[in-house]
Amino acid sequence: MSVRYLSCGDTAFTVEFGNEISPEINDRVMALHAAIGLAREAGEISGVVETVPTMRSLMVTYDPLATSRADLEPRIGLLIERGLPVDGNSRRMTIPCCYDDPEFAPDLAEVAERTNKTPEQVIAAHLGSPFKVYVLGFMPGLAYVAGLDRTLFLPRRSQPRVRVPRSSVAIAMDMTTIYPFESPGGWHLIGRTPLWMFDKRREQPVFLSPGDSLSFERIDRKSFDRIAREVEAGSFDWSSLVKSR
C-alpha cells in the first residue's frame, strides 16, 4: 500500500494511505495515529501538536519552533516501516434503537420501497451490518459509521430536512450515523436512539470514537422512554454499552 505525504500549509502535512474508503486503509490510519501518540510519550518524536485521523489519511500538525516537516516525515516513515499493528483493544459498542415509531422512522417505508424490501427487512439489514466508526465531523459528536449492508445503499435525500431531531439514526450511501443535536440533514431517518452522542455533563462529552465497532440493538417505545428518562436525569449507566476494549 503506497503512502503519500501532502502539504497542509506551513505547520501541518497529511499522511495518505490510499484513495478509497476501506476498513484496511482506515485501520492503518488509526494505527499510525496510535503509534505517533506512543512515540510522543516515549520521547521519540517531539514537536507534534496533534494528529487528526480521517477515513484514509492522518493529518499531523506541529510546532514550527520545535520541529519541521523535514524532521518529522522520516521519523513517521520509520514508524510505518516497522509495521503498524491494528489495535485489537478497540471498543465494541451496542446502541439501542427504536425503529417502530413512525415519528422516529419517517423514511423507513420509503427506504424499504427503494431497496425492494419490507420495513422489517430494512431493520434486519441495519441490525446485521458490521459497523465501524471511521471519523467524527460536521458537528461535535457526529460519527461517520461505515459498514452498512450493501442492499441498503442509497444516495442522500434530494431534499434535505431543515430540522432533524437529536439522536435520530440515519443512513446514506454505505454509512449510518446518529445526529448528536437537532440540525439540518439529508440522510434517511430509519430510527432513533434514546442516547445522547454529545453530553457536556460527561467527563468525555463525545460518546463515540474513531475505531469503535458498532452494532444496534432493537428496543420498543417503552424501553426507549425508560432509557431516555435515565439519560435526561444523568443516571444512565453508559458502561453497559461497552462490550469490550
N, C-alpha and C positions, 0 to 999 in steps of 0.2 A: 504494500500500500504506500503510494507516494505521499510525501509531506511537502507542503509549500509554506514559506514564510512571507507574509504580506504586510506592508506598512500600514499603520493606522495613525499617522501623524508622527510627531517627534517624541512622544512618550509612550507609545504602545505599538505592538505588532500582533498579528494573528498567526497561529499555527494551524494550518488547514490540512485535514486528513482525507478529504475527498469531496466530490461534487454531488453526492446523493445522500439522502437520509436513510440510514440503516442502523440496526442495533449494533453491528460490529464497529462502525465508524464512531457512533456515539460512545460506545464502551471505551474506545481509545482516547477520545476527548476527555471523558471523566477520569480515566486512569492517569493521564498526564496532569490534569487538574490536581489530583491527589498527590502525585509524585512531586510536583513542584512545591506543594504545601509541606510535604515531609522534608524536602531538601532545604527549604527555608528554615524549618525548625532545627535542622541539624547544622545549620550554618554553611551549607554547601553552596547556596545561592543567596545573594543579598541584593537589595535594591528593588525587589519586586513589590509593587504596591498591592496588586490584585490580579487574580486570574478569573476570567469570565467565560464559563463554558457555553457553547451554543450546540446546535444539533450536529454540526460537522466540523467545528473548529473551536480553538481556545484563544481568546484574546488575553495577552499579557501586557499589563500596564506597569510602568516602572518609574522610579525617581531618577531623572537625568543627572542629578547632582551626585548620585550614589553608584550608578552603573550606566550601561549603554546597551543598545541592541547588539552591537558588535561583540560585547562580552556575554550577553545572555543567550544569544542564539546558539552558539556551540555548546554551551552548558545544557541547554534544553535538548539539543540534538543528541548529546551523550545519554541523557535520561531515556530518550526514545530508543537509542541503540541497545541499551541494557535490557530493554523489554519492558512493556507496560502491562503487568498482570491485571486482569479485570478484578475489581474488588468484589469478593464473594460475600461481603457483610452488608450489602445494601438492604434497605428496609423493604419488607413485604407488607403492603397496606391493604386493608379491606374497607371500602367505603359503602355505607348503607345508602340505598337509593330507592325512592318510591316512584314507580312508573305508572301507577294505576289511576291517579287522579288527573282528569283532563286539564285542570289548572296547571299541573306540574309538567305535563307532556303534550303541549298543544300541537306539536309537529309529528307525534308518533304515527298517527294514521297516514299522513302524507308520506312519511319515510317508508312505511310498510307498502304503500301503493307503488312508490317509485322504485322500490327494490324487489317487487314481486313477492312480498312476504305478508304474513299476517302480523298484527301488532305483537302477538306473543312470540313469534319467530324473531322479530327485531329485538325484543327484550332478551331472548335467549342468546342471540348472537352477541349482543353487547355484554351480557354477563360472562360469556365464554371467551371474550377477547383477552389475549395476553398483553396487558397494557404496561407501558414503562414511561415514566416522566423523563422527557428529554431536556426541556428548558423551562424557565419561568419568564414571562414577559407580558407586555401590553398594559398590565396594571399589577400592583403588588398582590402576589398570591395566585395569579392565574398560571396554571401549568399547561404546557402543551404535551399531551399524553398520546403517544403513538402506539400502534398495535391493533387498531380497530379491525374487526373481521372484514375481509375484502368485500363480502357481499353487501356491506352497508356503506360502501364508499359513495359519497355524494358531494358535489360542489357546495360552497356556501349558498345561502338563500339569495335569490335575486333581489329581494327587498329586505334589507336588514331591519331589525326592530330598533326603535328608539330606546326602549327600556326592556332589558332582560332582568328578571328577578335574581337577587342574590342566591347562590347555591344551586342554580339551575345546572343540570347535567346536559351537555350538548355534544353533537357530533358534526364533523365536516371533514371531507377528504379522508385521510387514513387516521384521523385523530378523534379523541374525545377531550372534553375539558369541563371544568366546574367554575362557574363565574363567582369570583370572590366578593363582588359588590354588584349592586344594581347598576347597569350600564347599557349603552348601545351594544348590539351584537348581531351577527349574521349567521350564526350556526343554528342547526336544527335542535330544538329542545325536545328531549325524549324522557326526561325525569327530573327529579330534584332530590338533593341530599339535605338532611337536617343539619349538617355540619357547616361550620364557617371556615373557609380556606384561609381567611385572614382575621385575626382577632388580637388587637393590641394589648389585651389583658394577659395573654400568654407570654411566657418568657421568650419563646420563639414565635412571633406573631404569624409567620407564614408556615402553614402546616406541611405542605408537600415540598420535596426537594428533588433536584435532578438526580437520576439514578434509581429512584424509588420504583419498585414493581407495584402494580396496582391492579386490584380486582374490585368489582362491585358486588354487593350483596342486596338482594331484593327484600324490601320491607313494605308492610302495608301502611295505610294512612295513620292508624292508631299508633304504631311504633314510631312513625315519623314524628307525630306530635309529641310523644313522650321524650324522644331524644332531643327534639327542638327545644323543649322546655328546659332540659338539663344544660344544653349548650347556652341558652339565653341566661340561665342563672349562674353559669360558670362552674357547675358541679359535674359536668360530663367527664368520664374517665377516658381521656384521649389515648392513653397507653393501650387500651383494649383493642385498638385498631391496628396495632403493630404486631405482626405475626412473628417476625424475626428480624435480625440485623447482622 
